[in-house]
Amino acid sequence: MNPANYKDLINSRGFKYHYYAVPAKPGQLTLLFVHGFPQSSRDWRLVAPFFEVKGFGVIVPDMLAYGGTDKPIDCQAFQYSLLTKDLIDILDAEDVKQAVAIGHDWGAAITARLSNFYPERFLAYAFMNVPYNRPNPEYKVENIMKHIKEVVGYEAYSYWFFFSEEGADKLVEDHLDAFINVMFSKDPQTMRHLFDNRAALKDAILRDYQGEAGEFMTKKERLHFIETFRKNGLAAPFCYYKIMTTNGRAADDAVIPPNRMFPPISCPLFFGAALRDPACVAELGKKTMRQDGLKNHNITIRDFDGDHWLMLYPELAASVRRELLSWIEGVVGPSVTKAQSAFLHLRTSSNQNPQSKDKNSHEGNALFACP
């Protein structure tokens, strides 16, 4: 990713966002890539440039708490209603009216809320590893843990509690090599065993766990990771977990009206299931994508023979590029063309029949995923 294409924006709530942006060629869509934990925009470096070369517009922000973006430690700053507005501010700055949102990890969760808070700004949504999860005003973290354990046999999100502990950020910063060895382990079963109970991950890091990291974690990448988080710290990134373990998102979800519980039915959805991800378990993700509220949606599900870090392994990143391109060209593009044709037809009918203007105008907007 060309460093010259990075920009800074002071957004509507006063935070500085650092982001990568290349405009779309005429007739092409703009793709918004949203990363998760513990990452930055550069984690899309094997995916985003591929689409840039093909003429797609590409926007890749460092999300709040990461990279060159501000790093508040007030967990309330990480409400989805605020994070999604931050992304809309970037789209506005780049004069992008509508985009395709593609998210991984917490970025997938934020992508889901883009469909709830700003459906009029997006044409389609892709979720990598983490499926679409509907707003839940009754959210209780212990209920989530219980459900996951019932489905997959263990508390796949048990590590949330360690990341939420007071002082966890400093502890991890003092043991970053061990943290890398665990979180980016070459053997997914390492993560599986260390996520099996709420004390295991902390114990492993305190013991300076020496397991082997994945091949993508070269000496250069390890050094970059260590230097980045020693400089920036983990207090802000851990806010993504603290707000969950304190049930802090329920009120934010409660403001979403019933007619926005799910993405607009006109918007195609993509789910990339990582078959060896011990945290975001593929079968649970696919089951979630088949929930009743999505049964009439146009959903594409693709399996990837990899773990949580699909975009970081060159071979897996190639598969991600291929499947996303196939979906965008084969499903999203035709969907947009169909909607545009229908909108033009309705507008023509409206002009010919003034009495139906308001009704048809509303229907035309619905085709563009407006609320």
C-alpha positions in Angstrom: 0.0 0.0 0.0 1.5 3.2 -1.2 2.3 5.5 1.8 1.5 8.5 -0.4 -2.2 7.4 -0.4 -2.6 7.8 3.4 -4.5 10.8 4.7 -5.5 12.3 8.1 -9.0 13.5 9.0 -10.2 15.3 12.1 -13.7 13.9 12.3 -17.0 15.2 13.6 -16.3 14.2 17.2 -12.8 15.6 17.1 -10.7 12.4 16.7 -7.9 12.1 14.2 -8.3 9.2 11.8 -5.5 8.0 9.6 -6.6 6.1 6.5 -5.7 4.9 3.1 -7.7 6.1 0.2 -7.7 5.7 -3.6 -10.7 6.9 -5.7 -12.6 4.5 -7.9 -12.2 4.5 -11.6 -15.4 5.5 -13.5 -18.1 2.9 -13.2 -16.4 1.0 -10.4 -17.5 0.5 -6.8 -15.7 1.7 -3.7 -14.7 -0.8 -1.1 -14.4 0.0 2.6 -12.1 -2.4 4.5 -12.5 -2.5 8.3 -9.9 -4.3 10.4 -10.1 -5.8 13.9 -7.8 -6.6 16.8 -4.9 -6.3 17.2 -4.4 -4.8 13.8 -4.3 -1.7 11.6 -5.0 -0.8 8.0 -1.8 -2.5 6.9 -3.3 -5.9 7.7 -5.3 -5.5 4.4 -2.0 -5.0 2.5 -2.4 -8.4 0.6 -6.0 -7.7 -0.3 -6.8 -4.1 -0.8 -4.1 -3.3 -3.4 -5.5 -6.1 -5.6 -8.8 -4.3 -5.9 -7.1 -0.9 -6.3 -5.2 -2.2 -9.4 -8.6 -3.3 -10.9 -10.0 0.2 -10.6 -12.1 -0.2 -7.5 -12.1 2.7 -5.0 -10.3 1.6 -1.8 -10.7 3.1 1.7 -8.8 1.4 4.5 -8.8 3.2 7.9 -6.7 2.6 11.0 -9.6 2.1 13.3 -10.0 3.9 16.6 -7.2 2.8 19.0 -4.8 1.7 16.2 -2.0 2.9 14.0 -2.1 6.6 13.2 -5.6 7.1 14.5 -6.4 8.5 18.0 -6.4 6.2 21.0 -8.9 7.2 23.6 -9.2 5.0 26.7 -12.8 5.9 27.6 -14.6 2.8 26.6 -17.8 4.8 25.8 -15.9 6.2 22.8 -16.1 2.8 21.2 -19.9 2.5 20.9 -20.9 1.2 17.5 -23.1 4.2 16.8 -19.9 6.4 17.2 -17.5 4.1 15.4 -19.9 3.8 12.4 -20.3 7.6 12.3 -16.5 7.9 12.2 -16.5 5.7 9.0 -19.3 7.8 7.5 -17.2 10.9 8.1 -14.4 9.3 6.1 -16.7 8.4 3.2 -18.0 12.0 3.3 -14.5 13.4 3.2 -13.8 11.2 0.1 -17.1 12.1 -1.5 -18.2 8.5 -1.6 -22.0 8.2 -1.5 -22.3 4.5 -1.3 -19.7 1.7 -0.8 -19.3 -2.0 -0.2 -18.2 -2.7 3.4 -15.8 -5.5 4.2 -14.9 -6.3 7.8 -12.8 -8.7 9.7 -12.9 -9.6 13.4 -14.2 -6.5 15.3 -14.3 -4.8 11.9 -17.0 -7.3 10.9 -19.0 -6.4 14.0 -18.6 -2.7 13.0 -19.6 -3.6 9.4 -22.8 -5.2 10.8 -23.7 -2.0 12.6 -23.1 0.1 9.4 -26.0 -1.8 8.0 -28.2 -0.8 11.0 -27.2 2.8 11.5 -26.4 3.8 7.9 -28.0 1.4 5.5 -28.5 4.1 2.8 -24.7 4.4 2.5 -23.9 0.8 1.6 -24.6 -1.5 -1.3 -23.4 -4.8 0.2 -21.6 -6.2 3.2 -18.9 -8.8 3.6 -18.0 -10.4 7.0 -14.7 -12.3 7.4 -14.5 -14.8 10.3 -17.2 -13.0 12.3 -20.8 -13.3 11.0 -23.6 -10.8 11.0 -24.9 -10.4 14.6 -28.1 -8.5 15.0 -28.5 -5.7 17.6 -29.2 -7.1 21.1 -30.6 -4.6 23.6 -30.8 -7.5 26.1 -27.1 -8.3 25.7 -25.5 -10.0 28.7 -21.9 -11.3 28.3 -22.5 -14.4 30.4 -25.4 -15.4 28.3 -23.2 -15.1 25.2 -20.5 -17.3 26.8 -23.0 -19.9 27.8 -24.5 -20.1 24.3 -21.1 -20.4 22.7 -20.0 -23.1 25.1 -23.2 -25.1 24.4 -22.6 -24.9 20.6 -18.8 -25.4 20.3 -18.0 -27.1 23.6 -15.8 -24.4 25.1 -15.8 -20.6 25.9 -14.3 -19.5 22.7 -14.3 -15.9 23.9 -13.0 -16.5 27.4 -10.0 -14.3 26.6 -12.3 -11.3 26.6 -12.2 -11.3 30.4 -8.4 -11.2 30.7 -8.3 -8.3 28.2 -10.8 -6.5 30.3 -8.8 -6.8 33.6 -7.3 -3.7 35.1 -3.7 -3.6 34.2 -3.9 -6.2 31.4 -2.6 -3.8 28.9 0.6 -3.2 30.8 1.1 -6.9 31.4 0.8 -7.8 27.7 3.0 -4.8 26.8 5.7 -6.4 29.0 5.3 -9.8 27.3 4.7 -8.9 23.7 6.7 -11.8 22.3 4.6 -14.3 24.2 1.4 -12.4 23.2 2.4 -12.8 19.5 3.2 -16.5 20.0 -0.3 -17.1 21.3 -2.4 -14.8 19.2 -0.7 -15.6 15.9 0.1 -19.2 16.7 1.0 -21.5 13.8 -1.1 -24.2 15.4 -4.7 -23.1 15.9 -5.1 -25.7 18.6 -2.8 -23.5 20.8 -5.4 -20.8 20.8 -8.1 -23.4 21.3 -6.5 -24.7 24.5 -5.6 -21.3 25.8 -9.1 -20.0 25.2 -10.6 -23.0 27.0 -10.8 -21.2 30.4 -10.6 -17.6 31.5 -7.2 -18.0 33.3 -5.2 -19.9 30.6 -4.2 -17.0 28.3 -3.0 -14.8 31.1 -1.0 -17.7 32.6 0.6 -18.4 29.2 1.7 -14.8 28.7 3.1 -14.6 32.2 5.1 -17.7 31.5 6.4 -16.1 28.3 4.9 -18.8 26.1 7.4 -19.9 23.5 5.2 -21.5 20.8 5.8 -20.9 17.1 3.9 -18.1 15.3 2.5 -18.4 11.8 4.9 -18.1 8.9 3.6 -14.6 8.1 5.0 -13.4 11.4 8.6 -12.9 10.1 11.3 -11.2 12.2 10.5 -8.0 10.4 6.7 -8.3 11.1 7.4 -9.3 14.7 9.6 -6.2 15.3 7.0 -4.0 13.6 4.3 -5.3 15.9 6.4 -5.0 19.0 7.5 -1.5 18.2 4.0 -0.4 17.3 2.3 -1.6 20.5 5.2 -0.5 22.8 4.7 2.9 21.4 0.9 3.0 21.2 0.0 0.7 24.1 -3.0 -1.7 24.4 -5.2 0.3 26.8 -7.3 1.7 23.9 -7.5 -1.6 21.9 -8.7 -3.4 25.0 -11.6 -1.1 25.2 -13.3 -3.1 22.4 -13.4 -6.0 25.0 -14.1 -4.0 28.1 -17.3 -2.5 26.7 -18.5 -6.1 25.9 -17.7 -7.7 29.3 -19.4 -4.8 31.1 -22.5 -5.1 28.9 -21.9 -1.6 27.7 -23.4 -1.9 24.3 -27.0 -2.8 25.2 -28.3 0.8 25.3 -26.6 1.6 22.0 -28.2 -1.3 20.3 -31.6 -0.3 21.9 -31.8 2.9 19.8 -31.8 0.8 16.5 -35.5 0.5 15.3 -37.0 -2.9 14.6 -37.0 -2.3 10.8 -33.2 -2.0 10.9 -32.5 -5.2 12.9 -31.1 -6.7 9.8 -29.3 -5.4 6.6 -31.7 -4.3 3.8 -32.8 -7.3 1.9 -31.6 -5.5 -1.3 -28.0 -5.8 -0.1 -26.0 -8.9 -0.9 -24.1 -10.4 2.0 -20.9 -12.4 2.1 -19.5 -14.6 4.9 -16.0 -16.0 4.9 -15.8 -18.9 7.3 -12.3 -19.8 8.5 -12.4 -23.6 9.1 -9.5 -23.6 11.6 -10.4 -20.5 13.6 -10.7 -21.6 17.3 -12.2 -18.2 18.4 -14.7 -17.4 15.7 -15.8 -20.9 15.0 -16.9 -21.5 11.4 -19.9 -23.7 12.1 -21.3 -21.2 14.6 -20.7 -18.4 12.1 -22.5 -20.2 9.4 -25.4 -21.1 11.7 -25.7 -17.4 12.6 -25.8 -16.4 8.9 -28.7 -18.8 8.5 -30.9 -17.2 11.2 -34.5 -16.5 10.4 -34.0 -12.8 10.0 -31.6 -13.4 7.1 -33.5 -16.3 5.4 -34.6 -14.1 2.5 -31.3 -12.3 1.9 -28.9 -13.0 -0.9 -26.1 -14.6 1.1 -22.8 -16.1 -0.3 -20.9 -18.3 2.2 -17.4 -19.5 1.4 -15.1 -21.7 3.4 -11.4 -21.0 3.8 -9.0 -23.6 5.1 -7.3 -21.3 7.5 -7.3 -19.8 11.0 -8.3 -16.3 12.2 -5.7 -14.5 10.2 -6.9 -15.2 6.6 -5.6 -12.0 5.1 -2.0 -12.4 6.5 -1.0 -15.7 4.9 -0.2 -15.1 1.2 -2.0 -18.2 0.0 -5.1 -17.6 2.0 -5.1 -13.9 1.1 -5.1 -14.9 -2.6 -8.2 -17.0 -1.9 -9.9 -14.1 -0.1 -9.2 -11.8 -3.0 -10.5 -14.4 -5.5 -13.7 -15.1 -3.6 -14.5 -11.4 -2.8 -13.9 -10.4 -6.5 -16.1 -13.2 -7.7 -18.9 -12.1 -5.3 -18.5 -8.4 -6.1 -18.5 -9.0 -9.9 -21.0 -11.8 -10.0 -23.5 -10.8 -7.3 -23.0 -7.2 -6.1 -22.5 -5.6 -9.5 -25.6 -7.2 -11.1 -27.6 -6.3 -7.9 -26.6 -2.6 -8.2 -27.4 -2.6 -11.9 -30.8 -4.1 -11.3 -31.6 -1.6 -8.6 -30.5 1.3 -10.7 -32.7 0.1 -13.6 -35.7 -0.3 -11.3 -35.1 3.1 -9.8 -35.0 4.8 -13.2 -38.2 2.9 -14.2 -40.0 4.1 -11.1 -38.8 7.7 -11.6 -40.0 7.6 -15.1 -43.4 6.3 -14.0 -43.5 8.9 -11.3 -42.9 11.7 -13.8 -45.7 10.4 -16.0 -48.1 10.0 -13.0 -47.6 12.9 -10.5 -50.2 11.4 -8.1 -47.9 8.4 -7.5 -44.7 10.5 -7.1 -44.3 10.2 -3.4 -45.0 6.5 -3.3 -42.7 5.7 -6.1 -39.9 7.9 -4.8 -40.0 6.0 -1.5 -39.9 2.6 -3.3 -37.0 3.8 -5.4 -35.0 4.7 -2.3 -35.8 1.3 -0.8 -34.1 -0.3 -3.8 -31.0 1.6 -2.9 -31.1 0.2 0.7 -32.4 3.4 2.2 -34.3 3.1 5.5 
